[in-house]
Amino acid sequence: MLGINISELNYRRLQNFKANKRGYSAFKIFIFLFLFTLFAEFLSNDKPLLIKYNNSFYFPIFHNYTEKTFDGDFETYTDYKDPYIKTKIETNGWMIWPLITYSYDTINYLTPTPAPSPPDKENWLGTDDQSRDVLARLIYGFRLSVLFGLTLTIFSSIIGIAAGAVQGFFGGLLDLIFQRIIEIWSGLPVLYMLIILSSLVEPNIFWLLGIMLLFSWMSLVGVVRAEFLRTRNFEYIHAARALGLGNFTIMSRHILPNAMVATLTFLPFILNGSIATLTSLDFLGFGLPPGSPSLGELLAQGKANLNAPWLGITVFITLGIMLSLLIFVGEAVRDAFDPKKYLEGKE
């Protein structure tokens, strides 16, 4: 019977989620965009997907081949856009290129105007101030931002849930000390601290993830703590203690599932904030290493090159769509876990 009730509850939640048409549509669009960019190397690359040369097949997207592989002159990695190599391969075989023949770091030396060049049939969204294709950097930057945000959201949620659970379950002096620490830590100017810490170390994605994790874990502590404080004195918790169950078992099996309902409604908003923070740091020059496919860095280029409005407009539209979709998804998730909507559905 318990399993049936849980199944019915989850079904009702799913129906509530779908009933929010704006949020459900935003979820489908966001998943499509994320899956689309997840295979960025197959969509946008300066290497062919497949080469047939002298009756042999090669996969440059998975392996780097030297020029001598295609009867070139050097042992260096092949530049497949080199007219000499291109002619050799097409004379003795063929190549299949991705939809966009540029990677995020590919420099187009043949732009018709000095960089940044406006959109044309070769570079659909133009190039940046280093003659790199904007669309390619946009695709890779979208993927990097979402993956970074998801990773930060997952780790910060684990730490925040654990901290809130310990505080709420044990209470007393432990809870008091933890609360004072959190109040002090949350009172720090987070963006300034991130900028200072980022400037002290050589920037890379793991350092940046660790630095941002120092401050992002607090977002879920209050919600989880309140649920544990509310639930720990319920009769079924006392019954579990009387049966000899340990603290960890009680916390994970009997209280945490209730706390996760409120926690899940916050996750899309935490992901939104993580992406916005990464973009802000990249815009200020304290984020990802130079050359990384960063939306914030592309936005900074738009600010520095007002004569190239396609840079700022492209990133603004991309960020606006991405963050708006996540907000709409968050609203739909909140509706899905709203107990009032469940009760209304039962009526």
Order of alpha helices (4+ residues) and beta strands (2+ residues): alpha-alpha-alpha-beta-beta-alpha-beta-alpha-alpha-alpha-alpha-alpha-alpha-alpha-alpha-alpha-alpha
